């Protein structure tokens, strides 16, 4: 009989501890969950530079299409991001980090900054190729008045 009473006391103590935990954690959990029961992530409106105290707008994350463009740009620039599949794997992360360093970007430059730098590099390469093609015409053809 004594073990039954001890068991009931332990059970009541555990239930009281559980009830207290639910009462304390309940508001925090309900604030963290959205209406559909999933954790609600809220994007930062701005990023505060702790050294200067100034706020800068936060970069939007890359869309799936932009991420595929980033992987293609890395491949075009001579980096190996692995398959161009829109998935951030270790090869893609290593290629982004290498490109960030080679392009002279800061260590805290976002993936969007790397994408924009690679697009500028591709645009310059295409413009140079277009200029070279314009000058590679038939040497016997007239080039203009003169």
Z-matrix of the N, CA and C atoms (Angstrom, degrees):
N
C 1 1.453
C 2 1.525 1 111.00
N 3 1.325 2 114.79 1 -36.71
C 4 1.455 3 118.97 2 -178.29
C 5 1.527 4 110.88 3 -63.96
N 6 1.335 5 119.69 4 -38.98
C 7 1.463 6 122.36 5 179.44
C 8 1.517 7 111.08 6 -66.83
N 9 1.330 8 116.72 7 -31.85
C 10 1.464 9 119.03 8 177.43
C 11 1.523 10 110.95 9 -67.31
N 12 1.309 11 116.52 10 -40.99
C 13 1.460 12 120.67 11 179.11
C 14 1.530 13 109.73 12 -66.04
N 15 1.326 14 117.33 13 -41.47
C 16 1.462 15 120.61 14 177.83
C 17 1.532 16 110.10 15 -63.49
N 18 1.318 17 117.53 16 -40.21
C 19 1.462 18 121.50 17 178.19
C 20 1.509 19 112.07 18 -62.21
N 21 1.329 20 116.92 19 -41.52
C 22 1.465 21 121.65 20 179.23
C 23 1.532 22 109.77 21 -66.39
N 24 1.340 23 117.49 22 -41.43
C 25 1.462 24 121.23 23 179.10
C 26 1.529 25 110.17 24 -62.20
N 27 1.331 26 117.09 25 -44.48
C 28 1.463 27 121.04 26 179.02
C 29 1.524 28 109.82 27 -63.66
N 30 1.332 29 117.08 28 -42.69
C 31 1.458 30 120.85 29 179.20
C 32 1.522 31 111.25 30 -61.78
N 33 1.327 32 117.28 31 -42.63
C 34 1.471 33 121.17 32 178.88
C 35 1.532 34 109.72 33 -64.85
N 36 1.329 35 117.68 34 -40.14
C 37 1.463 36 120.95 35 179.57
C 38 1.526 37 110.54 36 -64.95
N 39 1.312 38 117.11 37 -41.77
C 40 1.469 39 120.50 38 178.93
C 41 1.517 40 110.28 39 -65.25
N 42 1.320 41 117.57 40 -43.52
C 43 1.467 42 120.48 41 179.04
C 44 1.530 43 111.36 42 -64.45
N 45 1.326 44 117.60 43 -37.71
C 46 1.465 45 120.74 44 177.93
C 47 1.529 46 110.53 45 -65.70
N 48 1.330 47 116.76 46 -41.45
C 49 1.463 48 120.31 47 178.31
C 50 1.525 49 110.24 48 -64.76
N 51 1.321 50 116.35 49 -41.40
C 52 1.464 51 120.33 50 178.67
C 53 1.524 52 110.42 51 -64.28
N 54 1.324 53 116.99 52 -42.97
C 55 1.467 54 120.51 53 178.89
C 56 1.531 55 110.82 54 -62.14
N 57 1.329 56 117.51 55 -42.77
C 58 1.456 57 120.96 56 178.67
C 59 1.523 58 111.41 57 -63.42
N 60 1.339 59 117.38 58 -39.81
C 61 1.461 60 121.12 59 178.15
C 62 1.518 61 110.91 60 -63.74
N 63 1.318 62 116.07 61 -42.82
C 64 1.469 63 119.86 62 179.59
C 65 1.527 64 110.34 63 -64.79
N 66 1.309 65 117.37 64 -39.85
C 67 1.464 66 120.37 65 179.60
C 68 1.523 67 112.17 66 -65.83
N 69 1.345 68 116.80 67 -36.40
C 70 1.456 69 120.14 68 179.75
C 71 1.524 70 112.03 69 -77.66
N 72 1.329 71 117.11 70 -42.07
C 73 1.463 72 121.07 71 -174.14
C 74 1.526 73 112.67 72 -87.49
N 75 1.304 74 117.32 73 -16.66
C 76 1.463 75 120.88 74 -175.92
C 77 1.521 76 114.58 75 -54.33
N 78 1.337 77 119.21 76 -52.29
C 79 1.463 78 119.67 77 -179.48
C 80 1.532 79 112.92 78 -62.11
N 81 1.319 80 117.52 79 -39.56
C 82 1.462 81 119.84 80 179.98
C 83 1.521 82 110.87 81 -66.21
N 84 1.338 83 116.36 82 -40.46
C 85 1.461 84 120.15 83 -179.83
C 86 1.529 85 110.01 84 -67.85
N 87 1.314 86 117.96 85 -43.10
C 88 1.466 87 119.10 86 -178.78
C 89 1.526 88 111.45 87 -67.81
N 90 1.348 89 117.83 88 -31.41
C 91 1.462 90 120.04 89 175.87
C 92 1.525 91 111.09 90 -68.73
N 93 1.326 92 116.91 91 -33.96
C 94 1.460 93 120.68 92 -176.77
C 95 1.524 94 112.63 93 -78.13
N 96 1.318 95 117.15 94 -20.82
C 97 1.457 96 119.86 95 -177.39
C 98 1.518 97 110.48 96 -96.77
N 99 1.328 98 115.27 97 139.91
C 100 1.463 99 119.51 98 177.45
C 101 1.524 100 109.14 99 -83.13
N 102 1.319 101 116.27 100 -176.16
C 103 1.448 102 121.61 101 -179.75
C 104 1.515 103 113.61 102 -63.24
N 105 1.334 104 119.20 103 -28.04
C 106 1.456 105 121.65 104 -179.55
C 107 1.523 106 112.31 105 -87.68
N 108 1.316 107 118.71 106 0.51
C 109 1.451 108 120.98 107 179.48
C 110 1.516 109 113.26 108 87.96
N 111 1.309 110 118.52 109 7.59
C 112 1.461 111 121.62 110 177.60
C 113 1.516 112 108.88 111 -102.27
N 114 1.286 113 115.99 112 153.40
C 115 1.457 114 119.75 113 178.34
C 116 1.518 115 108.63 114 -64.95
N 117 1.291 116 117.29 115 129.50
C 118 1.455 117 122.54 116 -177.62
C 119 1.519 118 109.29 117 -93.14
N 120 1.303 119 116.57 118 117.51
C 121 1.463 120 121.39 119 176.36
C 122 1.515 121 107.99 120 -96.94
N 123 1.302 122 116.14 121 128.04
C 124 1.447 123 119.96 122 178.10
C 125 1.520 124 108.44 123 -109.70
N 126 1.340 125 117.67 124 125.15
C 127 1.459 126 119.37 125 -179.39
C 128 1.519 127 111.11 126 -68.60
N 129 1.300 128 115.10 127 147.67
C 130 1.458 129 120.31 128 177.90
C 131 1.527 130 108.92 129 -71.04
N 132 1.320 131 115.59 130 137.09
C 133 1.459 132 119.59 131 177.93
C 134 1.517 133 110.92 132 -73.63
N 135 1.304 134 116.46 133 -35.35
C 136 1.445 135 120.24 134 178.83
C 137 1.523 136 109.20 135 -156.13
N 138 1.305 137 114.92 136 164.16
C 139 1.453 138 122.07 137 179.15
C 140 1.519 139 107.03 138 -111.89
N 141 1.316 140 116.52 139 128.79
C 142 1.450 141 120.92 140 -178.49
C 143 1.524 142 108.61 141 -96.67
N 144 1.326 143 115.95 142 124.95
C 145 1.454 144 121.76 143 174.69
C 146 1.516 145 106.74 144 -77.67
N 147 1.334 146 116.48 145 114.59
C 148 1.459 147 119.89 146 -174.87
C 149 1.524 148 112.28 147 -67.72
N 150 1.327 149 117.84 148 -27.01
C 151 1.466 150 120.09 149 -179.45
C 152 1.528 151 111.23 150 -70.01
N 153 1.330 152 116.73 151 -41.99
C 154 1.461 153 119.98 152 -176.36
C 155 1.524 154 112.93 153 -104.00
N 156 1.322 155 118.00 154 -18.39
C 157 1.458 156 121.29 155 -177.96
C 158 1.515 157 113.59 156 77.94
N 159 1.334 158 117.25 157 8.91
C 160 1.459 159 120.09 158 179.55
C 161 1.517 160 110.13 159 -91.80
N 162 1.315 161 115.33 160 149.72
C 163 1.463 162 121.29 161 179.72
C 164 1.521 163 109.46 162 -100.85
N 165 1.314 164 114.69 163 135.50
C 166 1.462 165 121.05 164 176.22
C 167 1.521 166 107.89 165 -120.92
N 168 1.334 167 118.05 166 146.33
C 169 1.459 168 119.25 167 178.50
C 170 1.532 169 110.20 168 -62.77
N 171 1.330 170 115.44 169 139.83
C 172 1.460 171 120.40 170 178.80
C 173 1.528 172 109.75 171 -77.73
N 174 1.332 173 116.06 172 142.77
C 175 1.460 174 120.24 173 176.17
C 176 1.522 175 109.61 174 -71.59
N 177 1.321 176 114.89 175 138.36
C 178 1.456 177 119.58 176 174.13
C 179 1.521 178 108.27 177 -71.71
N 180 1.318 179 118.39 178 144.15
C 181 1.462 180 119.28 179 176.13
C 182 1.527 181 109.87 180 -64.85
N 183 1.330 182 115.97 181 154.28
C 184 1.454 183 120.60 182 179.31
C 185 1.520 184 110.47 183 -67.73
N 186 1.332 185 116.07 184 141.84
C 187 1.454 186 119.73 185 172.27
C 188 1.525 187 108.01 186 -75.05
N 189 1.317 188 116.82 187 171.20
C 190 1.465 189 120.79 188 179.85
C 191 1.530 190 110.27 189 -61.39
N 192 1.339 191 117.50 190 -41.86
C 193 1.466 192 121.01 191 179.48
C 194 1.531 193 110.91 192 -65.29
N 195 1.323 194 116.66 193 -41.52
C 196 1.463 195 119.82 194 178.87
C 197 1.528 196 110.93 195 -65.37
N 198 1.332 197 116.63 196 -35.53
C 199 1.458 198 118.96 197 179.39
C 200 1.527 199 111.09 198 -67.49
N 201 1.335 200 116.41 199 -38.16
C 202 1.472 201 119.85 200 175.25
C 203 1.529 202 109.40 201 -64.58
N 204 1.342 203 117.67 202 -39.15
C 205 1.467 204 121.01 203 176.06
C 206 1.522 205 110.62 204 -62.57
N 207 1.332 206 117.33 205 -39.17
C 208 1.456 207 121.21 206 177.88
C 209 1.526 208 110.37 207 -62.07
N 210 1.328 209 116.89 208 -45.88
C 211 1.465 210 119.78 209 179.37
C 212 1.529 211 110.43 210 -63.66
N 213 1.332 212 117.55 211 -40.63
C 214 1.464 213 120.64 212 177.63
C 215 1.517 214 111.58 213 -65.30
N 216 1.332 215 116.75 214 -39.77
C 217 1.464 216 120.51 215 177.46
C 218 1.513 217 111.82 216 -64.23
N 219 1.319 218 116.51 217 -39.76
C 220 1.465 219 120.06 218 176.28
C 221 1.522 220 110.88 219 -61.56
N 222 1.325 221 115.86 220 -43.87
C 223 1.467 222 120.75 221 179.20
C 224 1.522 223 110.54 222 -63.36
N 225 1.330 224 117.20 223 -43.51
C 226 1.467 225 122.65 224 179.06
C 227 1.532 226 111.00 225 -61.59
N 228 1.332 227 116.15 226 -36.21
C 229 1.463 228 121.13 227 -177.09
C 230 1.529 229 112.69 228 -82.72
N 231 1.331 230 116.97 229 -1.64
C 232 1.456 231 119.86 230 175.73
C 233 1.515 232 114.86 231 99.07
N 234 1.320 233 118.04 232 10.00
C 235 1.456 234 121.40 233 176.71
C 236 1.527 235 108.41 234 -96.16
N 237 1.318 236 117.42 235 157.59
C 238 1.459 237 121.24 236 -179.31
C 239 1.528 238 109.64 237 -108.44
N 240 1.361 239 117.15 238 93.69
C 241 1.454 240 119.08 239 179.16
C 242 1.524 241 113.23 240 -84.32
N 243 1.337 242 116.68 241 5.20
C 244 1.459 243 119.40 242 -172.17
C 245 1.519 244 108.23 243 82.19
N 246 1.318 245 117.38 244 -158.51
C 247 1.472 246 118.77 245 179.94
C 248 1.534 247 111.52 246 -66.87
N 249 1.323 248 115.85 247 143.15
C 250 1.471 249 121.16 248 176.94
C 251 1.523 250 106.27 249 -83.51
N 252 1.341 251 114.18 250 86.54
C 253 1.456 252 120.30 251 -172.67
C 254 1.529 253 113.96 252 -128.13
N 255 1.332 254 116.38 253 2.12
C 256 1.452 255 119.35 254 179.50
C 257 1.519 256 113.93 255 78.56
N 258 1.328 257 117.56 256 11.59
C 259 1.457 258 121.92 257 -179.06
C 260 1.520 259 109.25 258 -110.92
N 261 1.327 260 116.14 259 131.17
C 262 1.458 261 121.18 260 178.57
C 263 1.517 262 108.65 261 -81.59
N 264 1.316 263 114.85 262 101.83
C 265 1.451 264 120.30 263 176.46
C 266 1.515 265 109.82 264 -111.47
N 267 1.326 266 116.59 265 -179.31
C 268 1.460 267 119.37 266 -178.73
C 269 1.531 268 113.02 267 -63.30
N 270 1.337 269 117.84 268 -34.22
C 271 1.469 270 120.02 269 178.88
C 272 1.522 271 110.77 270 -67.44
N 273 1.335 272 116.86 271 -40.99
C 274 1.462 273 120.54 272 178.80
C 275 1.522 274 110.28 273 -65.62
N 276 1.339 275 117.69 274 -43.50
C 277 1.463 276 120.29 275 -179.57
C 278 1.523 277 110.23 276 -63.10
N 279 1.345 278 117.38 277 -41.99
C 280 1.472 279 120.52 278 179.15
C 281 1.528 280 110.59 279 -64.35
N 282 1.342 281 117.20 280 -40.08
C 283 1.464 282 120.91 281 179.31
C 284 1.527 283 110.82 282 -65.96
N 285 1.332 284 117.27 283 -40.71
C 286 1.471 285 120.85 284 178.41
C 287 1.525 286 109.76 285 -63.12
N 288 1.326 287 116.79 286 -45.11
C 289 1.467 288 120.17 287 -179.71
C 290 1.528 289 111.33 288 -63.28
N 291 1.346 290 117.12 289 -40.60
C 292 1.464 291 120.63 290 178.84
C 293 1.527 292 110.69 291 -66.08
N 294 1.336 293 116.70 292 -43.05
C 295 1.462 294 120.61 293 179.40
C 296 1.523 295 110.47 294 -64.78
N 297 1.326 296 116.96 295 -40.68
C 298 1.466 297 121.16 296 179.30
C 299 1.536 298 109.43 297 -57.89
N 300 1.327 299 116.55 298 -44.19
C 301 1.464 300 120.49 299 -179.33
C 302 1.526 301 110.61 300 -69.38
N 303 1.335 302 117.67 301 -44.85
C 304 1.467 303 121.36 302 -177.52
C 305 1.524 304 112.57 303 -67.52
N 306 1.335 305 116.92 304 -31.62
C 307 1.462 306 120.86 305 -178.93
C 308 1.527 307 111.86 306 -83.60
N 309 1.318 308 117.03 307 -2.05
C 310 1.464 309 120.76 308 178.39
C 311 1.511 310 113.66 309 76.32
N 312 1.329 311 117.30 310 23.49
C 313 1.458 312 120.73 311 178.73
C 314 1.525 313 109.61 312 -85.00
N 315 1.316 314 116.53 313 154.92
C 316 1.456 315 121.50 314 177.36
C 317 1.524 316 110.02 315 -63.94
N 318 1.324 317 115.87 316 158.21
C 319 1.462 318 120.36 317 177.94
C 320 1.522 319 112.25 318 -63.24
N 321 1.341 320 116.53 319 -26.04
C 322 1.457 321 119.43 320 -179.61
C 323 1.535 322 112.69 321 -96.18
N 324 1.334 323 116.67 322 11.99
C 325 1.460 324 119.86 323 177.15
C 326 1.529 325 108.99 324 -64.89
N 327 1.316 326 115.93 325 139.75
C 328 1.460 327 120.41 326 -176.80
C 329 1.525 328 111.00 327 -78.91
N 330 1.322 329 115.02 328 168.08
C 331 1.465 330 120.24 329 175.71
C 332 1.537 331 109.85 330 -61.31
N 333 1.335 332 116.54 331 -32.20
C 334 1.470 333 120.34 332 177.62
C 335 1.525 334 110.55 333 -64.68
N 336 1.336 335 117.40 334 -38.57
C 337 1.465 336 120.84 335 177.26
C 338 1.534 337 110.48 336 -63.00
N 339 1.333 338 116.40 337 -40.60
C 340 1.466 339 120.64 338 178.55
C 341 1.524 340 109.42 339 -65.07
N 342 1.332 341 117.42 340 -43.65
C 343 1.473 342 121.16 341 178.90
C 344 1.527 343 109.97 342 -59.64
N 345 1.328 344 117.99 343 -45.96
C 346 1.467 345 120.87 344 -179.10
C 347 1.526 346 111.38 345 -64.22
N 348 1.330 347 117.43 346 -39.63
C 349 1.470 348 120.33 347 178.51
C 350 1.522 349 111.00 348 -66.26
N 351 1.326 350 117.34 349 -39.44
C 352 1.464 351 120.54 350 178.23
C 353 1.531 352 110.88 351 -67.85
N 354 1.339 353 117.33 352 -37.25
C 355 1.460 354 120.26 353 177.72
C 356 1.525 355 111.06 354 -66.11
N 357 1.335 356 117.23 355 -39.68
C 358 1.473 357 120.21 356 176.69
C 359 1.525 358 110.39 357 -63.36
N 360 1.330 359 116.44 358 -41.07
C 361 1.460 360 120.70 359 179.08
C 362 1.532 361 110.50 360 -63.94
N 363 1.326 362 117.45 361 -41.53
C 364 1.460 363 121.28 362 178.52
C 365 1.528 364 110.75 363 -66.77
N 366 1.336 365 117.06 364 -39.32
C 367 1.467 366 120.47 365 177.93
C 368 1.525 367 111.14 366 -62.64
N 369 1.336 368 116.76 367 -42.20
C 370 1.472 369 120.03 368 177.69
C 371 1.524 370 111.12 369 -64.30
N 372 1.332 371 116.65 370 -40.58
C 373 1.468 372 120.32 371 179.59
C 374 1.530 373 110.12 372 -65.78
N 375 1.330 374 117.59 373 -40.77
C 376 1.469 375 120.87 374 178.47
C 377 1.526 376 111.07 375 -66.85
N 378 1.331 377 117.01 376 -38.55
C 379 1.468 378 119.88 377 178.30
C 380 1.518 379 110.65 378 -66.27
N 381 1.333 380 116.98 379 -40.12
C 382 1.464 381 120.29 380 178.42
C 383 1.515 382 110.75 381 -66.48
N 384 1.334 383 116.75 382 -38.85
C 385 1.462 384 120.26 383 178.28
C 386 1.523 385 110.35 384 -67.13
N 387 1.323 386 117.48 385 -37.73
C 388 1.462 387 120.65 386 177.81
C 389 1.518 388 111.55 387 -66.80
N 390 1.321 389 116.92 388 -38.24
C 391 1.462 390 120.61 389 178.16
C 392 1.521 391 110.23 390 -68.01
N 393 1.322 392 116.92 391 -38.25
C 394 1.470 393 120.30 392 179.14
C 395 1.519 394 110.12 393 -68.21
N 396 1.336 395 116.99 394 -38.51
C 397 1.469 396 120.12 395 178.61
C 398 1.523 397 110.77 396 -66.04
N 399 1.305 398 117.92 397 -35.82
C 400 1.472 399 121.41 398 179.39
C 401 1.525 400 110.66 399 -65.96
N 402 1.303 401 118.35 400 -31.44
C 403 1.452 402 121.55 401 179.45
C 404 1.509 403 113.54 402 -88.52
N 405 1.329 404 118.15 403 -5.92
C 406 1.471 405 121.36 404 -178.02
C 407 1.529 406 112.56 405 -96.13
N 408 1.297 407 117.16 406 25.89
C 409 1.455 408 119.40 407 179.08
C 410 1.510 409 112.16 408 -69.68
N 411 1.310 410 117.76 409 -176.50
C 412 1.468 411 123.59 410 179.57
C 413 1.513 412 108.78 411 -66.48
N 414 1.358 413 118.57 412 120.24
C 415 1.455 414 120.19 413 -177.61
C 416 1.531 415 112.33 414 -64.27
N 417 1.316 416 117.93 415 -22.03
C 418 1.460 417 120.75 416 -179.30
C 419 1.518 418 110.83 417 -82.13
N 420 1.339 419 117.00 418 -15.58
C 421 1.464 420 119.99 419 -177.27
C 422 1.514 421 108.29 420 -75.49
N 423 1.318 422 116.32 421 146.82
C 424 1.467 423 119.96 422 178.43
C 425 1.526 424 109.28 423 -66.64
N 426 1.309 425 116.62 424 141.35
C 427 1.452 426 121.67 425 -178.15
C 428 1.519 427 112.14 426 -100.20
N 429 1.283 428 118.19 427 -3.86
C 430 1.447 429 120.16 428 178.72
C 431 1.505 430 109.92 429 144.62
N 432 1.332 431 116.74 430 -173.71
C 433 1.458 432 119.77 431 -178.02
C 434 1.536 433 109.66 432 -66.76
N 435 1.275 434 113.42 433 143.92
C 436 1.426 435 114.66 434 174.17
C 437 1.430 436 112.45 435 144.25
